[in-house]
Amino acid sequence: NSETLKRATASALRARRRQYEARAALQQRLQAEERLGFALKAGRLGAWEIDISTRVLSTSDICKENFGQPIDRAFTYQTLLTCIHPDDLPAYQEALQAALGTRDGFVIEIRAMWPDQSIHWVQIRGETSFTEDNQPQRVAGVSLDVTDRMESARQLSDSQHALHDLNATLERRIEERTCELAQLNDRLMHEISERERTQAASIQGQKMEAIGRLT
């Protein structure tokens, strides 16, 4: 039947066209993911994601490296919590909890304790995605090792404090030296006045002696 053959051919062409479209969309997605992965790697940004219901943590290799973890081992949410410095853990948990109730992202900088006991600073950025009924579904974001920047900021702060202390010391020494010079000046003026009075008395005595001789 020519009509049936025509409809079958048209249906096959539509199916083939959809296959081409799906393959093109898949290629575009793969290319986009490849570009994103390259950008994250170039910026040393580690990707992470936490499933709210299961608390399952998914991370990239760079994210594991930011926390000093081997890339060939599992990096769970509980492991993440143990990597965060105890003094910074409450702030991290508070920021994560606050993110579950808002669509605004969060940024926090925490100290991470590496297995070799060294301390590294990690900046964490994240946003929450919600379901259609406005329930938090997952939190995802990036991490970045900012140890060098924090160390530079600390050194700059130490230099500023040292400069402030040096200025204070110089001002105190200048004030003390000025006070010493003022005292020396007063003493010198006093000695000059005493010398002038002595000289005046000596001259007066000489005058009286000369008058006595003349008399």
C-alpha positions in Angstrom: 0.0 0.0 0.0 1.6 3.2 -1.2 -0.1 5.4 1.4 1.0 3.1 4.3 4.5 3.1 2.9 4.4 6.9 2.7 3.3 7.3 6.3 5.9 4.8 7.5 8.6 6.6 5.6 7.5 10.0 7.1 7.5 8.4 10.6 10.9 6.9 10.1 12.3 10.3 8.9 10.8 12.1 11.9 12.3 9.4 14.2 15.6 9.7 12.5 15.4 13.5 12.8 14.7 13.3 16.5 17.8 11.0 16.8 19.9 13.6 15.1 18.5 16.3 17.4 19.1 14.2 20.5 22.6 13.4 19.4 23.4 17.1 18.7 21.9 18.1 22.1 24.0 15.4 23.8 27.1 16.6 22.0 26.4 20.2 23.0 25.9 19.1 26.7 29.1 17.1 26.7 31.0 20.0 25.2 29.5 22.4 27.8 30.5 20.0 30.6 34.0 19.7 29.1 34.3 23.5 29.0 33.0 23.8 32.5 35.4 21.2 33.8 38.3 22.9 32.0 37.3 26.3 33.5 37.0 24.8 37.0 40.4 23.1 36.6 42.1 26.2 35.3 40.7 28.2 38.3 41.6 25.4 40.8 37.9 25.3 41.7 36.5 22.2 43.2 32.9 21.2 42.5 30.8 19.8 45.3 27.1 18.8 45.9 25.2 17.7 48.9 21.9 15.8 48.7 19.7 17.2 51.4 17.6 14.1 52.1 20.5 11.6 52.2 23.4 13.9 53.2 25.4 12.3 50.4 28.4 14.4 49.3 29.7 14.4 45.8 32.9 16.1 45.0 35.4 16.6 42.2 39.1 15.6 42.6 40.1 19.3 43.0 37.6 19.7 45.9 39.2 16.7 47.6 42.6 18.2 47.1 41.4 21.5 48.7 40.8 19.5 51.8 43.9 17.4 51.6 42.1 14.2 50.8 43.3 11.5 48.4 41.5 11.6 45.1 41.3 7.8 45.0 39.3 7.6 48.2 35.7 8.3 49.1 35.1 11.8 50.5 31.9 11.6 52.6 30.0 14.4 54.3 31.1 13.2 57.7 34.7 13.2 56.5 34.2 16.8 55.4 33.0 17.8 58.8 36.0 16.2 60.5 38.3 18.2 58.1 36.9 21.5 59.2 38.6 23.2 62.1 36.5 22.9 65.3 36.4 26.7 65.7 35.0 27.2 62.2 32.6 24.2 62.2 29.7 26.1 63.8 29.9 28.9 61.3 29.9 26.5 58.4 26.9 24.6 59.7 25.1 27.8 60.4 25.8 29.1 56.8 24.6 25.7 55.3 21.5 25.7 57.4 20.7 29.3 56.5 21.1 28.4 52.8 18.3 25.8 53.0 15.8 28.5 53.8 16.7 31.0 51.1 17.5 31.2 47.5 20.5 33.4 48.1 23.9 31.9 47.8 26.4 31.8 50.6 30.2 32.4 50.8 32.3 31.4 53.8 36.0 30.9 54.4 37.0 28.2 56.8 40.2 26.5 58.0 40.7 22.9 56.8 42.9 20.5 58.7 44.9 18.3 56.4 46.1 14.8 57.4 49.6 16.1 57.8 48.3 18.5 60.5 48.8 21.6 58.3 46.1 24.3 58.2 44.7 25.5 54.9 42.1 28.1 54.2 39.2 27.1 51.9 36.6 29.4 50.5 33.2 27.7 50.0 30.5 29.1 47.7 27.2 27.4 47.4 23.5 27.7 46.4 20.4 25.7 47.1 18.1 24.2 44.5 14.5 23.7 45.4 11.7 21.4 44.2 8.5 22.6 42.6 6.8 22.7 46.0 9.6 24.9 47.3 11.5 22.3 49.3 15.3 22.3 49.4 16.6 19.5 47.2 20.4 19.9 47.1 23.2 22.4 47.8 25.9 22.7 45.3 28.8 25.0 44.7 32.6 25.3 44.4 35.6 25.4 46.8 38.9 27.2 46.4 42.1 27.0 48.4 42.8 30.6 49.5 45.7 29.8 51.9 48.1 32.0 50.0 45.8 35.0 50.0 45.0 34.6 53.7 48.7 34.2 54.5 49.4 37.4 52.5 46.7 39.2 54.3 48.1 38.0 57.7 51.6 39.2 56.7 50.2 42.5 55.6 48.3 42.9 58.9 51.4 42.0 60.9 53.4 44.6 58.9 50.7 47.2 59.5 50.8 46.4 63.3 54.6 46.5 63.3 54.5 49.8 61.4 51.9 51.2 63.9 54.1 50.1 66.8 57.2 51.6 65.2 55.3 54.9 64.7 54.1 54.8 68.3 57.7 54.1 69.5 59.1 56.9 67.3 56.5 59.4 68.5 57.2 58.4 72.1 61.0 58.8 71.6 60.5 62.1 69.8 58.3 63.3 72.7 60.9 62.1 75.2 63.7 63.7 73.3 61.8 66.9 72.9 61.1 67.0 76.6 64.9 66.4 77.3 65.8 69.2 74.9 63.3 71.5 76.6 64.8 70.7 80.0 68.3 71.2 78.6 67.2 74.5 77.1 65.7 75.6 80.4 68.9 74.7 82.3 71.0 76.5 79.7 68.8 79.6 79.9 69.0 79.4 83.7 72.8 79.1 83.6 73.0 82.0 81.1 70.9 84.2 83.4 73.0 83.2 86.4 76.1 84.0 84.4 74.7 87.4 83.4 73.8 88.2 87.0 77.3 87.2 88.1 78.9 89.3 85.4 76.7 92.2 86.3 77.5 91.9 90.0 81.2 91.6 89.1 81.1 94.7 86.9 79.2 96.6 89.7 81.8 95.5 92.2 84.6 96.6 89.9 82.9 100.0 89.5 82.5 100.4 93.2 86.2 99.4 93.7 87.3 102.0 91.1 85.2 104.7 92.7 86.7 103.8 96.0 90.2 104.1 94.6 89.4 107.4 93.0 88.0 108.6 96.3 
